[in-house]
Amino acid sequence: MADTTGTMVFFKKVGAAFQPLATTAKTAAAFLCLFMLWSMAASAQATKPGNLPDTGKALIHVLNNDYGEFIQADGRQVQKLMNNVKLRYGSDTMYCDSAFFYVNTNSVEAFGDVAVYQADGTRAFAEYMRYTSQNRQVYMRSQNSDVELDDGKGNTLWSKEIHYQLGTKTGFYNRGGTLQSGQTIVTSDAGTYNLRTKQARFRRNVVVSDPQYAVQSNDLGYNTQSKIVTFYDTATVTNQKSILKTRSGYYNTLDSTAHFTSRAAIWNGNQFIEADTLDYDHAAGLAIAKGSVIAMDTAQGLTLFSGQARFNERSGTLLAYRQPLLRTIHNQDSLFLKADTFYSAPVADSVLIRYKREKANKSLQQTASELQQMAAATDTDSTAIAHNEGPNADITTSIPHKPTDTLAAATQEAAIKDAIGQPEKSPDHLTGNDTTLLPLSHQEHFDSLQAGYQNQPEREDGSKPRYFTGYYHVQLFSDSLQGRCDSIYYNQADSLLRMYREPYLWPNNSQVSGKMIYLKLDSNRLRELIVPEEGILINRSGPAQADMYNQIQGDVIHGFFENNRLRRLTASPHAESIYYVTNDDNEYVGCSKAGSREIDILFDSTGNKVSKIYYRQNVSQDMTPMKDVQPQAMRLSRFKWQEALRPKNLATFLNGVSRPRKPEWQ
């Protein structure tokens, strides 16, 4: 069939040649074109696959078909090929059910079961394919199944629609796709994959699923050869131990190492770390955080701020340095501690067992002591200065024995190594070409998606206590209590905060010192203080210029807090006191210097002023009228007023440390 503007030739394959079926309006040009196509096909059939000569003309060769039509119209020459079609372009081979071969543009439209094979093993499968040899651009789509692009090395891309550039070996999709590389599966709304560099870029609703980890983001890159995930937007990485969040950086899935270059965070059970940059090694269980570090123990209500920190998720140890600050919170009350370095680790199970045993024994000892005291009932009280009131029956009489200094053991080099881990390594830069970014989409393609990582990280027992060690230039601050020492040790198993080496505490208007000071905490609130050796309390009486101080000292001092304010204090044995006595009009009438086996002091509700004082057993007392008192001479042997060392306010206290801030990822 023909008209005045075109010519159509029908032919079929007979043996190794083509035989015309019908011709109309044959022209010389039509015969010449047909002859050229037959010559190209014969030449291609006579050449072994993969060894075609490079003519430099970028022609498509028809290697096989069962039936065909040749159409020439409007200056265009089209060959319609049907049944068992096989075409070759360079080293690229195409199979399909039918095709249109556009001679002028050297391009092809293929239909049916389309398959393209390249010499390096790359394969593509689709229901429809459009191939333009001029730019070696392939467009593939499938309606009933998915387009498949496979590099022959275990990396496969699926989508309803794929654009593929044969020259650069780059495929992209924007109607949802799935990339599988071994056991790793990536789905997204849009994506680009370079089969040569193995570099992929995914956007919108990106999900990476693997038996060992999972990733969610809106923009990330993935290299199927190096197995490195690169983050370009907010991303969440989950493995069996931790949850990681960041906005930029990379995660090496082969060795589970990560380098996050923007504000990032790690959750490990009840432990949380956030910093400007994070380096993470899952195999070693080590995380190195730098820049405005926030480390939190959510179960215990503790937050640590520092310039740099290292966390070992295997041992649970944490080392914070560069201006660290530790904060505990109960309701609205905060207690801050600062030091040159803080170290924290879980309390060993053997230590917990020992604490439980000692606690049980202590209870028995307390009971026996109380019964013994009730039977003796021989205390002699002096109440002349105490407004003629009896002793406070609630004051605890049992004082713990002198504790063993555990600071050295807690800060041994072997323990610190657990948190420090290996020396820092500079992260390797990613290699490979970054492909053109295009919009992407999501699709689940096959059942192996179910094999992807679906577990949540293992959660540690949040009730397991930890201990904290702070050393060098330690200070603490709260609204009602300030202090300083050389080093501290806090163990959540016994809720004691131990202060070592010239410790000083300033509760309200008083000062407490001794060889060591223990602070008993309950839900991060102050409950008791214990000075087990050479303790003294100094309380300013009157204005500063009066230079008058109430004082009480003894071998052991035991104080009690209410609402974080010091309300009671006991000194024993060999207790001594200096007390400025007032009358009912709060006028000073004299100064008492006394000694006793035990002395008890009560403070008013503010914790600033001594309201009552009691003496028990072996009381000796001297009273000096106020007119004869020389305040500078009224000093006990351990008197050393160090008000100048006391942090004046929170703003002053926070100078030189990492300022508290809210986590961005919490």
Salt bridges, closest charged atoms under 4 A:
ASP92 OD2 - ARG136 NH2 2.62
ASP120 OD2 - LYS169 NZ 2.81
ASP146 OD1 - LYS160 NZ 3.72
ASP146 OD2 - HIS445 ND1 2.34
ASP150 OD2 - ARG123 NH2 2.44
ASP151 OD2 - LYS198 NZ 3.03
GLU161 OE2 - ARG175 NH1 3.77
ASP189 OD2 - ARG204 NE 3.89
ASP219 OD1 - ARG201 NE 2.76
ASP219 OD2 - ARG203 NE 3.37
GLU274 OE2 - ARG263 NE 2.83
ASP276 OD1 - ARG263 NH1 2.76
ASP279 OD1 - HIS259 ND1 2.57
ASP297 OD2 - ARG466 NE 3.97
GLU313 OE2 - HIS282 ND1 3.35
ASP333 OD2 - ARG525 NH2 3.65
ASP340 OD2 - HIS473 ND1 2.85
ASP349 OD1 - LYS464 NZ 3.57
GLU358 OE2 - ARG354 NE 3.70
GLU389 OE1 - LYS612 NZ 2.50
GLU413 OE2 - LYS417 NZ 3.94
GLU424 OE1 - LYS290 NZ 2.50
GLU424 OE2 - ARG310 NH2 2.86
ASP434 OD2 - ARG201 NH1 3.62
GLU458 OE1 - LYS241 NZ 3.73
ASP486 OD2 - ARG501 NH1 3.26
ASP494 OD2 - ARG498 NH2 2.33
ASP522 OD2 - ARG527 NE 3.48
GLU528 OE1 - HIS558 NE2 2.56
GLU533 OE1 - LYS402 NZ 3.20
GLU533 OE2 - LYS515 NZ 3.48
GLU534 OE2 - LYS515 NZ 3.89
ASP547 OD2 - ARG635 NH2 3.04
ASP555 OD2 - HIS574 ND1 2.81
GLU562 OE1 - ARG567 NH1 3.19
GLU598 OE1 - ARG597 NH2 3.97
GLU598 OE2 - ARG616 NH1 2.66
ASP600 OD2 - ARG616 NH1 2.10
ASP628 OD2 - LYS627 NZ 3.34
GLU643 OE1 - ARG646 NH1 3.67
GLU664 OE1 - ARG247 NH1 3.53
GLU664 OE2 - ARG661 NH2 3.14
